[in-house]
């Protein structure tokens, strides 16, 4: 008897375009998602059941072009796939797991973040959709808006720091420094509203603790070099 496997008829990630060939027109579209990824890699370093994609195509149907958020988070998937990593995020290669969070950083060139992309992500079933507009081009919109999918429609969450229980993270914004660039950034927060530190901040804190320890030893007449 002939056995039909529908997956045999679908292209693999290696056969699909790994980009929509549309360049970003603002470096914040790369820096902001990369900062969120760097923080996740630190606070979730013991976990291997998540993936954060940056400017990567999400394929939900082989007949349609990929959807490409500036950033997205999936839970319940492998952290790394193969030696070369993912070329794109293909739902039929990820056991049908849809990303739980998507991020768009609005650039000077408006690209439908508040209309068409909101429709696309809702149809895909992405639970949380965040839009960050660094220059706040639209007066009615807040600089950071986080939506939750409720009965097929996105509902704006009112909090400044939005706690996402299904993700186990909160998302908010505040001024800080990343790679020597001081401005307002997006950060992850815990349930109490405490911001997770960046790798740079953790390194600075560790260096300060070490310096404090060395100072105490010297005050006690102990040469640290003899230890």
N, C-alpha and C positions, 0 to 999 in steps of 0.2 A: 504493500500500500504506500502510495506517495505521501511523504510527510512534508508539510509546508511550514517553513519558519519565516515569518514576516521580516525578521531582522536580517535575513539573508538578502533581502531586496533593498535594504537601506544602505546608503553610502556611509563610510566610516569617517571619523574626524580627519584622517589623513587625506581623504578624497574631497573634502569640502573646503571652500575658501576659509582661511583662518582670520580674515579681516574683511571689512567692507571697503577698504582702501580710502576711507575718508579720514584725512589727518585731523588731529585736534587743533583747535585754533586758539588755545589758551593753555599754558603750562599747568595751571591749577587743575585742569581736567586729568592730569597725570599725577601731580604732587599730592593732591588731597586723597585720592584712593590709595596711593602708595603709603601715605601716613597711616591710614586706617588699617591697611594690611600689616604694616610694621608693628603696630600696637597689638593686633590680634596674634601675630606670630610670637609675641612675647607672653601675653597673658594666657594664651591657649597653647603654649608650647608642648604641653603634655598630651594634647589631643591630636588625633589624626583622622577625625571624622568631619572635617570641614574644608571648604575651598573658597577662596576669595579671588575672583577674576577681575582683571583690569583691562578695559577697552577690548574685551574678548567677545566674539560672536556666540550667541546662544541659539542653537538650532532646535526647533520644536517640530518642524515638518520639513522633509527633504524637498518639498515642492516650493518652499518659500525661502527668501533670503534670511540671513541671521538677524536677530535683534542684538544690538551692541550697546549695552549700558556703559557708563564711565566706570562703574564698579558694581559687583554683585557678590552676594554671599550665599553659599549652599551648605546645608547641614545634612549629615548622614551619607556623605560621599567620601571617597578616598582623598586624603590631603595631597598626595602626589601620585601621578599615573605614569609609569614607565620612566626611563632615564631622561627623556626629553620633555616630560611634562605634557600638559594638554595643549593642543593646537587651537581648539575651540571647545565649547561646552555643548555636547550633543546629548539631548535628553535620552535617546534610545541607547546610549552608551553609559548613562548614569542611572539606570534602573528607573527612568521616568521621573527622577527627583527634580522638581522645579526649584530654582533659587528662592530663598525665603525673603531676600532683601535686595533691592536694586537702588543704585544711586546715579543721579544725573547732576552734573555741575554745569550750570547755565553760563555760556560764554557770551561774548559780545554779539556773536551771530546766533540769534534765537533759532532753536531747532525743534520746536513743538513739544518741549518738556512738559508743559502744563495741559496739553490737549492730546495729540496723537499717541505720544509715548505712554501717557497715563492709560489710554485705552488699550494699547498693546500689552502693557504689563499686567493690567487687570485680566485681560483675556487669557494671558499665560498662567495666571494664578499666583503671581508673586505677592506674598502677604503684606510686605512693607515696601513702600516706594518713597524715597527721600529726594527732594529737589533742593539744591543749594545754589543760590544766586548771589555771588560775591558782590556784584555791583547793584543788585536789587533793581533790575530794569523796570519792573512793574510795581507801582505803588501799592496795589492791593495785596500783593504777596509779601509774606515775611521772607527774611533772608534765607532761613532754613524752614522747609515744610516737610513734615513726615506724615504719610498717609497709611492707613491700615485698610486692607480689603475686607469689606463687610457686605455679604450677600451680593458679591459681584461688582461692587462699586467702592471706590476709594473714599475714605472718610478722613478728613484732616484731623490730626491729633493736636490738642491745644497747648500741651506743655512745651516749655523751652527745651527741656531735656526729656525726650520721649523714651520711656521704658518699653522694651519689646520683650515680653515674657517668653514668647516662643523661641526667641533668639538667645535670651539670657544676657542681653546687653541693652544699654541705653545709648542714644545718639544725641549729641548737642554740639554747641559751638562756643569757643572762647579764644581769646588772644593768646598766642604762644609763639614759640620759635621752632622751626623744623628746617634742618639743613642750612642753618644760618639765616633763614628767611623769617622775619618777624611780622606776623599779621594774624588775622582771625583764621582759625582752622577748625575742622570737624574732629571730634574726639569720641571715643567710646567711654561709657560710664557704667558703674555698677548700680544695683537697685537703690542704693541710698543716695545716689547722685554724686558719688565720688568719681573723679576722672581717673581713668587708667593712664599711667605714665607712658611716655614714649621711650624707645630704647636709649635715646640720647639722655633723657632725664634720669633714667635708671643708672646709666653709666656715671653721670655727674654725682648722683646721690651716693653711689658706692665709693667714689673717689673721696667725697667729703667724709664719709664714715672712716675710711682708711686714714685720712689725714688727722681726724680727731683722735683715733687710736694711737697714732704715732706721737701726737702731741702729749697725750696722757703718759705714755711710756717715758718720754723725755723728761716730763715734769717729775717723774718718780726716779729719775737718774738712771734709767735703763736705755742702753743704746740698742735701737731696733735692729741694727746690722749684726748684733751678736746673737740674735734669736734664731 
